[in-house]
């Protein structure tokens, strides 16, 4: 039974390996909300790609001050379009129920997440946003932007220049060779496992 478990785990890992090596690691990019504004105040190209997430952390502990992020998803500069959206108001703290430890106001938030992906209505490029600050029912708007790129796995800036078709064919050949090696390895593990099980049963 021990050999069977090891065989299944080994086979699963080998078959999963190509997808692990080619997948983009999603990351959360921290943007700090402070008394003096956002840090950083913008995100330039070359840092973020699709499926990354903006994580707005509130470090402004002043009382009765809230923050909100508005997103101009349709890029028309108005922030009121059908595709535009905004976060909830972000507070410095949320009152908790002493008995249950849960928030007294379920809508109270101390942070906000924004997924950079078409599924969230955002396409690669420059995205205009507004940082709203509310104090004593007065609201201040501060504009900022972020830039994110498409998540492209099969492009390599260090590849030599030349005929693009030749480069694609060369890469395709390497991938086929790698897939063949993985398949043979998986097959080998399978047969070795069978032999180990047989020898154990004798």
Buried (B, 14 or more C-beta within 10 A) or exposed (E): EEBEEEBEEBBEEBEEBEEEEEEEEBEEBEBBBEEEBBEBEEBEEEBBBBBBBBBBBBEBEEEEBBBBBBBBBBBEEEBEBEEBBBBBBBBBEBEEEEEEEEBEEEEBBBBBEBBBBEEBBBBBEBBBBBBBBBEEEEEEEEBBBBBBBEBEEEEEEEEEEEEEEEBEEEEEEEEEEEEEEBEEBBEEBBEEBEEBEEEEEE
